[in-house]
Amino acid sequence: MFNDIGPLELVTLIVLAVLVFGPDKLPKVIQDVMRTVRKIREFSESAKQDIRQELGPEFKDFEFEDLNPKTFIRKQMDNDELGLKEIRNGFDLKKEMAEVTDAVHSRDAEASPSGASSSSGDRIDMTKKPEERAPYDADAT
């Protein structure tokens, strides 16, 4: 519960509590706080049990922590019914991009070794302007 509180912070909280409540009232305040925390936990557990009973026996394995999106995704990744591990491990974006880049550069080198464009017709010259524009329809947009 207090995983991120360091020793210096804990000592500071204790000294502050002694200064605010005084050494004679501090044990009573701690008891009251602990009693309140216990009641809240009992209420929470009671509510969870009521919800489980209302859901029925088909949801007996239901955990409220599963409603957290991170937990849900983590369980689905670990479950691996969908084969997500193979997809995630089989897809290397850097490798794919390097292959595409190499293919494009090798095709450019084959098509025009001396800088001249090929006349085979498989390449499109993007520097030419189209002869005619399509009509613009303002109502269609």
PyRosetta script that sets phi, psi and omega in degrees:
from pyrosetta import init, pose_from_sequence

init()
pose = pose_from_sequence("MFNDIGPLELVTLIVLAVLVFGPDKLPKVIQDVMRTVRKIREFSESAKQDIRQELGPEFKDFEFEDLNPKTFIRKQMDNDELGLKEIRNGFDLKKEMAEVTDAVHSRDAEASPSGASSSSGDRIDMTKKPEERAPYDADAT")
pose.set_psi(1, -40.6)
pose.set_omega(1, -179.5)
pose.set_phi(2, -111.5)
pose.set_psi(2, 50.1)
pose.set_omega(2, -176.8)
pose.set_phi(3, -70.1)
pose.set_psi(3, -28.0)
pose.set_omega(3, -175.0)
pose.set_phi(4, -101.1)
pose.set_psi(4, 12.3)
pose.set_omega(4, 177.2)
pose.set_phi(5, -99.2)
pose.set_psi(5, 122.7)
pose.set_omega(5, -179.7)
pose.set_phi(6, -84.3)
pose.set_psi(6, 171.0)
pose.set_omega(6, -178.5)
pose.set_phi(7, -62.3)
pose.set_psi(7, -39.1)
pose.set_omega(7, -179.9)
pose.set_phi(8, -65.8)
pose.set_psi(8, -39.8)
pose.set_omega(8, 178.3)
pose.set_phi(9, -66.3)
pose.set_psi(9, -38.0)
pose.set_omega(9, 178.9)
pose.set_phi(10, -64.7)
pose.set_psi(10, -44.4)
pose.set_omega(10, 178.1)
pose.set_phi(11, -63.0)
pose.set_psi(11, -39.9)
pose.set_omega(11, 178.7)
pose.set_phi(12, -62.7)
pose.set_psi(12, -42.2)
pose.set_omega(12, 178.7)
pose.set_phi(13, -64.3)
pose.set_psi(13, -40.0)
pose.set_omega(13, 179.8)
pose.set_phi(14, -65.6)
pose.set_psi(14, -45.9)
pose.set_omega(14, 179.0)
pose.set_phi(15, -62.9)
pose.set_psi(15, -41.3)
pose.set_omega(15, 179.1)
pose.set_phi(16, -64.3)
pose.set_psi(16, -40.8)
pose.set_omega(16, 178.4)
pose.set_phi(17, -64.2)
pose.set_psi(17, -41.0)
pose.set_omega(17, 178.7)
pose.set_phi(18, -64.4)
pose.set_psi(18, -40.2)
pose.set_omega(18, 179.9)
pose.set_phi(19, -69.0)
pose.set_psi(19, -38.6)
pose.set_omega(19, -176.6)
pose.set_phi(20, -75.4)
pose.set_psi(20, -49.2)
pose.set_omega(20, -174.1)
pose.set_phi(21, -95.3)
pose.set_psi(21, -21.1)
pose.set_omega(21, -177.5)
pose.set_phi(22, 86.7)
pose.set_psi(22, 153.6)
pose.set_omega(22, -176.7)
pose.set_phi(23, -67.8)
pose.set_psi(23, -24.9)
pose.set_omega(23, -178.3)
pose.set_phi(24, -81.9)
pose.set_psi(24, -30.8)
pose.set_omega(24, -179.0)
pose.set_phi(25, -94.2)
pose.set_psi(25, -13.8)
pose.set_omega(25, -174.8)
pose.set_phi(26, -60.6)
pose.set_psi(26, -44.3)
pose.set_omega(26, 178.2)
pose.set_phi(27, -60.7)
pose.set_psi(27, -37.7)
pose.set_omega(27, 178.3)
pose.set_phi(28, -65.8)
pose.set_psi(28, -41.0)
pose.set_omega(28, 178.8)
pose.set_phi(29, -64.6)
pose.set_psi(29, -42.1)
pose.set_omega(29, 179.0)
pose.set_phi(30, -62.9)
pose.set_psi(30, -42.0)
pose.set_omega(30, 178.3)
pose.set_phi(31, -62.3)
pose.set_psi(31, -44.0)
pose.set_omega(31, 179.5)
pose.set_phi(32, -63.1)
pose.set_psi(32, -42.0)
pose.set_omega(32, 179.6)
pose.set_phi(33, -65.4)
pose.set_psi(33, -43.2)
pose.set_omega(33, -179.8)
pose.set_phi(34, -65.6)
pose.set_psi(34, -38.2)
pose.set_omega(34, 178.0)
pose.set_phi(35, -63.6)
pose.set_psi(35, -42.1)
pose.set_omega(35, 179.3)
pose.set_phi(36, -65.0)
pose.set_psi(36, -42.0)
pose.set_omega(36, 178.8)
pose.set_phi(37, -63.5)
pose.set_psi(37, -42.3)
pose.set_omega(37, 178.3)
pose.set_phi(38, -61.5)
pose.set_psi(38, -42.7)
pose.set_omega(38, 179.5)
pose.set_phi(39, -63.8)
pose.set_psi(39, -40.0)
pose.set_omega(39, 178.9)
pose.set_phi(40, -65.0)
pose.set_psi(40, -42.5)
pose.set_omega(40, 178.2)
pose.set_phi(41, -63.8)
pose.set_psi(41, -43.1)
pose.set_omega(41, 178.6)
pose.set_phi(42, -62.1)
pose.set_psi(42, -42.7)
pose.set_omega(42, 178.2)
pose.set_phi(43, -62.3)
pose.set_psi(43, -43.2)
pose.set_omega(43, -179.9)
pose.set_phi(44, -63.5)
pose.set_psi(44, -46.0)
pose.set_omega(44, 179.2)
pose.set_phi(45, -64.7)
pose.set_psi(45, -38.3)
pose.set_omega(45, 178.2)
pose.set_phi(46, -63.6)
pose.set_psi(46, -43.2)
pose.set_omega(46, 178.9)
pose.set_phi(47, -64.3)
pose.set_psi(47, -40.3)
pose.set_omega(47, 178.2)
pose.set_phi(48, -63.0)
pose.set_psi(48, -43.4)
pose.set_omega(48, 179.0)
pose.set_phi(49, -63.7)
pose.set_psi(49, -40.9)
pose.set_omega(49, 178.3)
pose.set_phi(50, -62.0)
pose.set_psi(50, -42.8)
pose.set_omega(50, 179.9)
pose.set_phi(51, -65.1)
pose.set_psi(51, -42.9)
pose.set_omega(51, 178.4)
pose.set_phi(52, -61.9)
pose.set_psi(52, -39.8)
pose.set_omega(52, 179.1)
pose.set_phi(53, -66.7)
pose.set_psi(53, -39.6)
pose.set_omega(53, -179.7)
pose.set_phi(54, -68.6)
pose.set_psi(54, -32.8)
pose.set_omega(54, -179.4)
pose.set_phi(55, -70.7)
pose.set_psi(55, -29.9)
pose.set_omega(55, 177.3)
pose.set_phi(56, 100.5)
pose.set_psi(56, 178.3)
pose.set_omega(56, -174.6)
pose.set_phi(57, -70.4)
pose.set_psi(57, -22.0)
pose.set_omega(57, -179.7)
pose.set_phi(58, -70.8)
pose.set_psi(58, -15.9)
pose.set_omega(58, 178.0)
pose.set_phi(59, -110.4)
pose.set_psi(59, 31.5)
pose.set_omega(59, -177.3)
pose.set_phi(60, -68.4)
pose.set_psi(60, -25.2)
pose.set_omega(60, 179.3)
pose.set_phi(61, -91.6)
pose.set_psi(61, 7.2)
pose.set_omega(61, -177.6)
pose.set_phi(62, -67.2)
pose.set_psi(62, 130.3)
pose.set_omega(62, 176.0)
pose.set_phi(63, -119.9)
pose.set_psi(63, 136.7)
pose.set_omega(63, -178.3)
pose.set_phi(64, -69.5)
pose.set_psi(64, -23.4)
pose.set_omega(64, 177.2)
pose.set_phi(65, -66.7)
pose.set_psi(65, -22.4)
pose.set_omega(65, 179.2)
pose.set_phi(66, -68.2)
pose.set_psi(66, -16.3)
pose.set_omega(66, 179.0)
pose.set_phi(67, -74.1)
pose.set_psi(67, -16.4)
pose.set_omega(67, 176.2)
pose.set_phi(68, -72.0)
pose.set_psi(68, 125.9)
pose.set_omega(68, -176.3)
pose.set_phi(69, -58.2)
pose.set_psi(69, -37.5)
pose.set_omega(69, -179.9)
pose.set_phi(70, -64.8)
pose.set_psi(70, -42.6)
pose.set_omega(70, 178.9)
pose.set_phi(71, -65.2)
pose.set_psi(71, -41.2)
pose.set_omega(71, 179.9)
pose.set_phi(72, -60.9)
pose.set_psi(72, -47.2)
pose.set_omega(72, -179.4)
pose.set_phi(73, -65.4)
pose.set_psi(73, -41.9)
pose.set_omega(73, 179.4)
pose.set_phi(74, -60.7)
pose.set_psi(74, -42.7)
pose.set_omega(74, 178.9)
pose.set_phi(75, -65.7)
pose.set_psi(75, -38.4)
pose.set_omega(75, 179.8)
pose.set_phi(76, -68.3)
pose.set_psi(76, -35.9)
pose.set_omega(76, 177.8)
pose.set_phi(77, -68.3)
pose.set_psi(77, -39.1)
pose.set_omega(77, 179.2)
pose.set_phi(78, -73.0)
pose.set_psi(78, -32.3)
pose.set_omega(78, -178.2)
pose.set_phi(79, -64.3)
pose.set_psi(79, -43.8)
pose.set_omega(79, 175.5)
pose.set_phi(80, 59.4)
pose.set_psi(80, 29.2)
pose.set_omega(80, 173.4)
pose.set_phi(81, -69.7)
pose.set_psi(81, -30.5)
pose.set_omega(81, -176.5)
pose.set_phi(82, -87.3)
pose.set_psi(82, -5.2)
pose.set_omega(82, -178.7)
pose.set_phi(83, 74.5)
pose.set_psi(83, 30.4)
pose.set_omega(83, -176.7)
pose.set_phi(84, -69.9)
pose.set_psi(84, -28.8)
pose.set_omega(84, -180.0)
pose.set_phi(85, -65.6)
pose.set_psi(85, -41.4)
pose.set_omega(85, 179.3)
pose.set_phi(86, -64.6)
pose.set_psi(86, -39.2)
pose.set_omega(86, 179.4)
pose.set_phi(87, -66.0)
pose.set_psi(87, -46.5)
pose.set_omega(87, -178.4)
pose.set_phi(88, -65.5)
pose.set_psi(88, -41.9)
pose.set_omega(88, -178.4)
pose.set_phi(89, -77.0)
pose.set_psi(89, -28.1)
pose.set_omega(89, -177.5)
pose.set_phi(90, -83.0)
pose.set_psi(90, -9.3)
pose.set_omega(90, -176.5)
pose.set_phi(91, -107.9)
pose.set_psi(91, 110.1)
pose.set_omega(91, 178.1)
pose.set_phi(92, -115.0)
pose.set_psi(92, 103.9)
pose.set_omega(92, -173.6)
pose.set_phi(93, -62.3)
pose.set_psi(93, -41.1)
pose.set_omega(93, -179.3)
pose.set_phi(94, -64.2)
pose.set_psi(94, -41.4)
pose.set_omega(94, 179.4)
pose.set_phi(95, -65.2)
pose.set_psi(95, -43.6)
pose.set_omega(95, 179.7)
pose.set_phi(96, -62.4)
pose.set_psi(96, -43.8)
pose.set_omega(96, -179.7)
pose.set_phi(97, -66.4)
pose.set_psi(97, -37.0)
pose.set_omega(97, 178.0)
pose.set_phi(98, -64.7)
pose.set_psi(98, -40.7)
pose.set_omega(98, 178.6)
pose.set_phi(99, -63.9)
pose.set_psi(99, -43.1)
pose.set_omega(99, 179.2)
pose.set_phi(100, -64.3)
pose.set_psi(100, -43.5)
pose.set_omega(100, 179.5)
pose.set_phi(101, -62.6)
pose.set_psi(101, -44.4)
pose.set_omega(101, 178.5)
pose.set_phi(102, -62.1)
pose.set_psi(102, -41.4)
pose.set_omega(102, -180.0)
pose.set_phi(103, -63.7)
pose.set_psi(103, -42.2)
pose.set_omega(103, 180.0)
pose.set_phi(104, -66.5)
pose.set_psi(104, -44.4)
pose.set_omega(104, -179.0)
pose.set_phi(105, -66.5)
pose.set_psi(105, -38.4)
pose.set_omega(105, 179.6)
pose.set_phi(106, -69.9)
pose.set_psi(106, -33.8)
pose.set_omega(106, 178.3)
pose.set_phi(107, -69.1)
pose.set_psi(107, -38.5)
pose.set_omega(107, 176.7)
pose.set_phi(108, -64.8)
pose.set_psi(108, -40.0)
pose.set_omega(108, -179.1)
pose.set_phi(109, -68.0)
pose.set_psi(109, -37.5)
pose.set_omega(109, 179.1)
pose.set_phi(110, -71.2)
pose.set_psi(110, -38.4)
pose.set_omega(110, -175.0)
pose.set_phi(111, -70.7)
pose.set_psi(111, -38.2)
pose.set_omega(111, -177.6)
pose.set_phi(112, -138.5)
pose.set_psi(112, 80.7)
pose.set_omega(112, -179.9)
pose.set_phi(113, -69.8)
pose.set_psi(113, -28.7)
pose.set_omega(113, -179.0)
pose.set_phi(114, -106.9)
pose.set_psi(114, 11.2)
pose.set_omega(114, 178.8)
pose.set_phi(115, 92.9)
pose.set_psi(115, -8.4)
pose.set_omega(115, 179.4)
pose.set_phi(116, -86.5)
pose.set_psi(116, 149.9)
pose.set_omega(116, -179.2)
pose.set_phi(117, -80.0)
pose.set_psi(117, 152.3)
pose.set_omega(117, -178.8)
pose.set_phi(118, -81.1)
pose.set_psi(118, 150.6)
pose.set_omega(118, -179.5)
pose.set_phi(119, -102.7)
pose.set_psi(119, 15.1)
pose.set_omega(119, -176.3)
pose.set_phi(120, -76.0)
pose.set_psi(120, -16.9)
pose.set_omega(120, 176.5)
pose.set_phi(121, 87.8)
pose.set_psi(121, -0.6)
pose.set_omega(121, -179.9)
pose.set_phi(122, -85.4)
pose.set_psi(122, -10.0)
pose.set_omega(122, 179.6)
pose.set_phi(123, -104.7)
pose.set_psi(123, 147.6)
pose.set_omega(123, 178.8)
pose.set_phi(124, -108.0)
pose.set_psi(124, 130.5)
pose.set_omega(124, 178.6)
pose.set_phi(125, -87.2)
pose.set_psi(125, 111.0)
pose.set_omega(125, -176.4)
pose.set_phi(126, -82.3)
pose.set_psi(126, -6.4)
pose.set_omega(126, -179.7)
pose.set_phi(127, -83.9)
pose.set_psi(127, -19.9)
pose.set_omega(127, 178.1)
pose.set_phi(128, -75.5)
pose.set_psi(128, 143.4)
pose.set_omega(128, 176.0)
pose.set_phi(129, -88.5)
pose.set_psi(129, 144.8)
pose.set_omega(129, 177.8)
pose.set_phi(130, -66.1)
pose.set_psi(130, 147.0)
pose.set_omega(130, -177.2)
pose.set_phi(131, -69.1)
pose.set_psi(131, -37.0)
pose.set_omega(131, -172.8)
pose.set_phi(132, -141.2)
pose.set_psi(132, 136.8)
pose.set_omega(132, 178.9)
pose.set_phi(133, -92.2)
pose.set_psi(133, 150.1)
pose.set_omega(133, 175.6)
pose.set_phi(134, -72.4)
pose.set_psi(134, 145.6)
pose.set_omega(134, -179.3)
pose.set_phi(135, -65.1)
pose.set_psi(135, 143.9)
pose.set_omega(135, -179.2)
pose.set_phi(136, -94.0)
pose.set_psi(136, 125.2)
pose.set_omega(136, 179.2)
pose.set_phi(137, -115.0)
pose.set_psi(137, 108.1)
pose.set_omega(137, -177.4)
pose.set_phi(138, -67.8)
pose.set_psi(138, -29.1)
pose.set_omega(138, -179.9)
pose.set_phi(139, -73.2)
pose.set_psi(139, -24.9)
pose.set_omega(139, -177.9)
pose.set_phi(140, -77.8)
pose.set_psi(140, -18.1)
pose.set_omega(140, -177.1)
pose.set_phi(141, -92.8)
pose.dump_pdb("model.pdb")
